[in-house]
């Protein structure tokens, strides 16, 4: 991006996405004056034990508690770390997916061409095991795609697309139900008994929003 546009990814996001959509937050890192307004992340749930602890350390290059501590570090929050330190509100994140759901236009402002979104959400990987999550998932160009039976976004969501954040953060759009959503928490467990309730929320959203296509 720097070579093509002559700007870093934060400046490009601000110019191409945030400013046109009047987003206050959704970008890589934050301004120094906003540090105190960012929610702190906390390790919750039971300890991460082997072999899961080994896999997490391999994926994150540090143990989970330390990674969560680093996510609250001002150096992390002020930096630009692609795929790691986007700071957003649930409202802005869900509105971004609403933009994608509507073919790249939101509130009369066009940010992406329709063909860009079509290309990004076309299936490129079919039920290959994601070595970080340990799950067989479908992928587009960056998006995790839904499925008929096995899906992060609930059953019967084969046309949905979205992505996970770092533990208990998920955002997606479902063209069949015409719904865009984001769930964000600051509690960071690994595996925990209440995980069922998180996926039940996703399932209930799918049930409540009937298919329109």
KANORPE-V229113 format. One record per residue. N is the residue number from 1. PHI is phi in whole degrees, -180 to 180 (none if undefined). BURIAL is 1 if it has 9 or more other C-alpha atoms within 8 Angstrom, else 0. D_CENTER is the distance of its C-alpha to the mean C-alpha in Angstrom with 1 decimal. Layout:
((N | PHI | BURIAL | D_CENTER) (N | PHI | BURIAL | D_CENTER))
//
This chain:
((1 | none | 0 | 20.5) (2 | -64 | 0 | 23.1) (3 | -70 | 0 | 25.8) (4 | -77 | 0 | 25.2) (5 | -100 | 0 | 24.6) (6 | 78 | 0 | 26.3) (7 | -134 | 1 | 23.5) (8 | -78 | 0 | 20.7) (9 | -66 | 1 | 17.0) (10 | -67 | 1 | 16.9) (11 | -65 | 0 | 20.1) (12 | -67 | 1 | 18.9) (13 | -60 | 1 | 15.7) (14 | -62 | 1 | 18.1) (15 | -78 | 1 | 20.7) (16 | -90 | 1 | 19.0) (17 | -120 | 1 | 16.2) (18 | -66 | 1 | 16.5) (19 | -65 | 1 | 20.3) (20 | -61 | 1 | 20.9) (21 | -93 | 1 | 18.5) (22 | 60 | 0 | 19.7) (23 | -83 | 1 | 16.5) (24 | -88 | 0 | 17.5) (25 | -122 | 1 | 14.5) (26 | -65 | 1 | 11.5) (27 | -160 | 1 | 12.5) (28 | -79 | 1 | 12.9) (29 | 70 | 1 | 14.9) (30 | -134 | 1 | 17.4) (31 | -77 | 0 | 21.0) (32 | -53 | 0 | 23.6) (33 | -71 | 0 | 24.7) (34 | -100 | 0 | 21.3) (35 | -55 | 1 | 21.0) (36 | -70 | 0 | 22.6) (37 | -96 | 0 | 20.3) (38 | -85 | 0 | 17.1) (39 | -63 | 0 | 16.6) (40 | -82 | 0 | 17.7) (41 | -90 | 1 | 15.9) (42 | -136 | 1 | 18.3) (43 | -75 | 1 | 19.0) (44 | -132 | 0 | 19.9) (45 | 85 | 1 | 21.3) (46 | -71 | 0 | 23.9) (47 | -59 | 0 | 24.4) (48 | -88 | 1 | 22.7) (49 | -107 | 0 | 25.7) (50 | -62 | 0 | 26.7) (51 | -84 | 0 | 25.8) (52 | -61 | 0 | 22.2) (53 | -62 | 1 | 22.7) (54 | -66 | 0 | 23.9) (55 | -65 | 1 | 20.9) (56 | -65 | 1 | 18.5) (57 | -66 | 1 | 20.8) (58 | -66 | 0 | 20.9) (59 | -75 | 0 | 17.2) (60 | -107 | 1 | 16.8) (61 | 69 | 0 | 20.4) (62 | -165 | 1 | 21.2) (63 | -71 | 1 | 21.4) (64 | -63 | 1 | 18.6) (65 | -60 | 0 | 20.6) (66 | -68 | 0 | 21.2) (67 | -62 | 1 | 17.6) (68 | -67 | 1 | 16.8) (69 | -61 | 1 | 19.9) (70 | -65 | 0 | 19.0) (71 | -68 | 1 | 15.7) (72 | -97 | 1 | 18.2) (73 | -71 | 0 | 20.5) (74 | -55 | 0 | 21.4) (75 | -64 | 0 | 21.5) (76 | -69 | 1 | 17.8) (77 | -73 | 1 | 16.9) (78 | -95 | 1 | 19.3) (79 | -84 | 1 | 18.6) (80 | -121 | 1 | 16.6) (81 | -128 | 1 | 14.6) (82 | -53 | 0 | 12.4) (83 | 71 | 0 | 9.3) (84 | -138 | 0 | 10.1) (85 | -125 | 1 | 11.0) (86 | -70 | 1 | 9.2) (87 | -113 | 1 | 10.6) (88 | -151 | 1 | 10.1) (89 | -100 | 0 | 11.5) (90 | -62 | 1 | 10.4) (91 | -65 | 0 | 12.9) (92 | -68 | 1 | 11.9) (93 | -66 | 1 | 8.3) (94 | -69 | 1 | 9.9) (95 | -68 | 1 | 12.7) (96 | -63 | 0 | 10.8) (97 | -71 | 1 | 10.0) (98 | -65 | 1 | 13.6) (99 | -58 | 1 | 14.7) (100 | -66 | 1 | 13.5) (101 | -62 | 1 | 15.1) (102 | -95 | 0 | 18.3) (103 | 77 | 1 | 18.7) (104 | 99 | 1 | 17.6) (105 | -127 | 1 | 19.6) (106 | -143 | 1 | 19.1) (107 | 53 | 0 | 22.1) (108 | 80 | 0 | 24.4) (109 | -110 | 0 | 22.4) (110 | -95 | 0 | 21.5) (111 | -110 | 1 | 18.9) (112 | -124 | 1 | 18.5) (113 | -76 | 1 | 21.1) (114 | -57 | 0 | 20.7) (115 | -66 | 0 | 21.5) (116 | -63 | 0 | 18.6) (117 | -70 | 1 | 16.1) (118 | -59 | 0 | 18.5) (119 | -66 | 0 | 18.6) (120 | -73 | 1 | 14.9) (121 | -107 | 1 | 14.5) (122 | -72 | 0 | 17.8) (123 | -65 | 1 | 17.9) (124 | -118 | 0 | 18.7) (125 | -141 | 1 | 18.4) (126 | -111 | 0 | 19.8) (127 | 51 | 0 | 19.2) (128 | -81 | 1 | 19.5) (129 | -72 | 0 | 18.8) (130 | -72 | 1 | 15.7) (131 | -74 | 0 | 17.6) (132 | -88 | 0 | 15.0) (133 | -85 | 0 | 13.9) (134 | 72 | 0 | 17.4) (135 | -126 | 0 | 16.6) (136 | -81 | 0 | 17.8) (137 | -129 | 1 | 15.1) (138 | -97 | 1 | 15.3) (139 | -129 | 1 | 13.6) (140 | -98 | 1 | 14.0) (141 | -84 | 1 | 13.8) (142 | 107 | 0 | 10.4) (143 | -92 | 1 | 8.9) (144 | -85 | 1 | 9.4) (145 | -91 | 1 | 12.3) (146 | -80 | 1 | 13.8) (147 | -156 | 1 | 17.4) (148 | -72 | 1 | 20.6) (149 | -111 | 0 | 21.2) (150 | -111 | 0 | 18.4) (151 | -156 | 1 | 14.9) (152 | -68 | 0 | 11.8) (153 | -106 | 1 | 12.2) (154 | 100 | 1 | 15.9) (155 | -67 | 1 | 19.1) (156 | 69 | 0 | 20.2) (157 | -122 | 1 | 16.9) (158 | -67 | 1 | 17.8) (159 | -104 | 1 | 16.8) (160 | -75 | 1 | 13.3) (161 | -147 | 1 | 10.3) (162 | -178 | 1 | 6.5) (163 | -165 | 1 | 4.1) (164 | -98 | 1 | 4.1) (165 | -100 | 0 | 4.4) (166 | -83 | 0 | 8.2) (167 | 69 | 1 | 9.9) (168 | 64 | 1 | 9.9) (169 | -130 | 1 | 6.4) (170 | -150 | 1 | 5.1) (171 | -141 | 1 | 5.1) (172 | -163 | 1 | 7.7) (173 | -129 | 1 | 11.1) (174 | -125 | 1 | 14.3) (175 | -61 | 1 | 17.2) (176 | -68 | 1 | 19.8) (177 | -101 | 1 | 19.3) (178 | 55 | 1 | 18.3) (179 | -132 | 1 | 15.6) (180 | -126 | 1 | 12.2) (181 | -148 | 1 | 10.5) (182 | -146 | 1 | 8.1) (183 | -120 | 1 | 9.1) (184 | -136 | 0 | 9.2) (185 | -135 | 0 | 12.0) (186 | -101 | 1 | 13.8) (187 | -81 | 1 | 15.5) (188 | -123 | 1 | 14.6) (189 | -89 | 1 | 16.7) (190 | -97 | 1 | 16.8) (191 | -115 | 0 | 18.7) (192 | -154 | 0 | 20.3) (193 | -59 | 0 | 22.4) (194 | -78 | 0 | 20.4) (195 | -57 | 0 | 17.4) (196 | -56 | 0 | 19.2) (197 | -67 | 0 | 18.8) (198 | -61 | 1 | 15.0) (199 | -71 | 1 | 15.3) (200 | -70 | 1 | 18.2) (201 | -61 | 0 | 16.4) (202 | -62 | 1 | 14.3) (203 | -64 | 1 | 17.7) (204 | -68 | 0 | 19.4) (205 | -62 | 0 | 17.2) (206 | -63 | 1 | 18.0) (207 | -70 | 0 | 21.7) (208 | -72 | 0 | 22.0) (209 | -97 | 0 | 20.8) (210 | -69 | 0 | 23.4) (211 | -64 | 0 | 23.0) (212 | -112 | 0 | 24.6) (213 | -127 | 0 | 25.0))
//
